[in-house]
């Protein structure tokens, strides 16, 4: 008596589903990692809002002015009096200022006067896009 051996046909559709899931998870991971990498440390500065046409991200001198009056220049906390000494070391006469939206115009004016004394004429005020 001959018995027929049935061969099980394995469907490849079941093996494809986990691969698709992994690909989508990797896509989501890299999309989130790219967004997180672009954000810079803001030292608790809450920026004012304005409409910006175009912004280029390049390594420059950045001056943070916090709402309590503390000043951070290139990741180092400085006072308003020692700011002028730090500006003497700056080779490029360009600077970006990220001032908290609650900073008074008097405080901002003091910083701008210190920059003007050191012939730093190209000043960019960083704001949030609205």
SEVOPA-96888 format. One record per residue (C-alpha): residue number from 0; x, y, z. Coordinates in nm, 2 decimals, m for minus. Each point is the difference from the previous one (the first is absolute). Example, Ala and Ser with C-alpha at 12.3 -4.5 7.8 and 13.67 -1.06 7.14 Angstrom:
PT   lumdo        x        y        z
PT       0     1.23    m0.45     0.78
PT       1     0.14     0.34    m0.07
***
This chain:
PT   lumdo        x        y        z
PT       0     0.00     0.00     0.00
PT       1     0.14     0.33    m0.11
PT       2    m0.06     0.31     0.21
PT       3     0.02     0.34    m0.14
PT       4     0.21     0.24     0.19
PT       5    m0.15     0.34     0.01
PT       6     0.24     0.29    m0.02
PT       7    m0.09     0.30     0.20
PT       8     0.01     0.31    m0.21
PT       9     0.15     0.27     0.21
PT      10    m0.14     0.35    m0.07
PT      11     0.26     0.27    m0.02
PT      12    m0.26     0.26     0.09
PT      13     0.03    m0.08     0.37
PT      14     0.38     0.06     0.00
PT      15    m0.03     0.34    m0.17
PT      16    m0.22     0.17     0.27
PT      17     0.27     0.02     0.28
PT      18     0.25     0.14    m0.25
PT      19    m0.24     0.28    m0.10
PT      20    m0.06     0.08     0.37
PT      21     0.37     0.03     0.07
PT      22     0.05     0.22    m0.30
PT      23    m0.27     0.24     0.12
PT      24     0.14     0.00     0.35
PT      25     0.34     0.09    m0.13
PT      26    m0.15     0.28    m0.22
PT      27    m0.18     0.15     0.30
PT      28     0.32    m0.03     0.21
PT      29     0.22     0.19    m0.25
PT      30    m0.27     0.26    m0.06
PT      31    m0.01     0.08     0.37
PT      32     0.37    m0.02     0.05
PT      33     0.06     0.25    m0.28
PT      34    m0.24     0.25     0.16
PT      35     0.15    m0.04     0.35
PT      36     0.35     0.05    m0.14
PT      37    m0.08     0.34    m0.15
PT      38    m0.11     0.16     0.33
PT      39     0.26     0.20     0.19
PT      40     0.04     0.05     0.37
PT      41    m0.19     0.32     0.08
PT      42     0.09     0.04     0.37
PT      43    m0.36     0.07     0.10
PT      44    m0.03     0.29    m0.24
PT      45    m0.36     0.04    m0.13
PT      46     0.03     0.17    m0.34
PT      47    m0.23     0.27    m0.13
PT      48    m0.20    m0.09    m0.32
PT      49     0.03     0.15    m0.35
PT      50    m0.04    m0.12    m0.36
PT      51     0.33    m0.10    m0.15
PT      52     0.06    m0.03    m0.37
PT      53     0.32    m0.21     0.01
PT      54     0.25    m0.11     0.27
PT      55     0.33    m0.16    m0.06
PT      56     0.15    m0.22     0.28
PT      57     0.38     0.04     0.02
PT      58     0.24     0.02     0.29
PT      59     0.02     0.35     0.12
PT      60     0.04     0.19     0.33
PT      61    m0.32    m0.02     0.19
PT      62    m0.10     0.23     0.29
PT      63    m0.29    m0.11     0.22
PT      64    m0.18     0.25     0.22
PT      65    m0.22    m0.16     0.26
PT      66    m0.31     0.16     0.15
PT      67     0.18     0.04     0.34
PT      68     0.28     0.20    m0.17
PT      69     0.26    m0.28    m0.01
PT      70     0.21     0.00    m0.32
PT      71     0.15    m0.31    m0.16
PT      72     0.26     0.05    m0.28
PT      73     0.11    m0.31    m0.19
PT      74    m0.11    m0.24     0.29
PT      75     0.18     0.21     0.27
PT      76    m0.19     0.22     0.25
PT      77     0.13     0.35     0.01
PT      78    m0.10     0.33     0.16
PT      79    m0.08     0.32    m0.19
PT      80     0.33     0.15     0.11
PT      81     0.21    m0.30    m0.11
PT      82    m0.18    m0.02    m0.33
PT      83     0.22     0.27    m0.16
PT      84     0.31    m0.21     0.08
PT      85    m0.15    m0.31    m0.16
PT      86    m0.09     0.21    m0.31
PT      87     0.37     0.10    m0.04
PT      88     0.08    m0.37    m0.07
PT      89    m0.26    m0.04    m0.27
PT      90     0.16    m0.03    m0.34
PT      91    m0.31     0.03    m0.22
PT      92    m0.19     0.32     0.06
PT      93    m0.34    m0.18    m0.02
PT      94    m0.22    m0.12     0.28
PT      95    m0.34    m0.15     0.06
PT      96    m0.20     0.12     0.30
PT      97    m0.27    m0.23     0.14
PT      98    m0.18     0.22     0.26
PT      99    m0.29    m0.11     0.21
PT     100    m0.33     0.17    m0.09
PT     101    m0.02     0.14     0.35
PT     102     0.34     0.18    m0.02
PT     103    m0.04     0.37     0.03
PT     104     0.11     0.23    m0.29
PT     105     0.24     0.17     0.25
PT     106     0.19    m0.33     0.06
PT     107     0.01    m0.07    m0.37
PT     108     0.13     0.35    m0.07
PT     109     0.28    m0.05     0.26
PT     110     0.11    m0.31    m0.18
PT     111    m0.02     0.17    m0.34
PT     112     0.21     0.29     0.12
PT     113     0.27    m0.24     0.12
PT     114     0.00    m0.17    m0.34
PT     115     0.02     0.34    m0.17
PT     116     0.31     0.09     0.21
PT     117     0.17    m0.31    m0.14
PT     118    m0.10     0.08    m0.37
PT     119    m0.24    m0.29    m0.02
PT     120    m0.24     0.14    m0.26
PT     121    m0.16    m0.31    m0.14
PT     122    m0.26    m0.10     0.27
PT     123    m0.28    m0.25    m0.06
PT     124    m0.29    m0.02     0.25
PT     125    m0.13    m0.35     0.02
PT     126    m0.37    m0.05     0.03
PT     127    m0.27    m0.27    m0.03
PT     128    m0.18    m0.05    m0.33
PT     129    m0.37     0.09     0.03
***
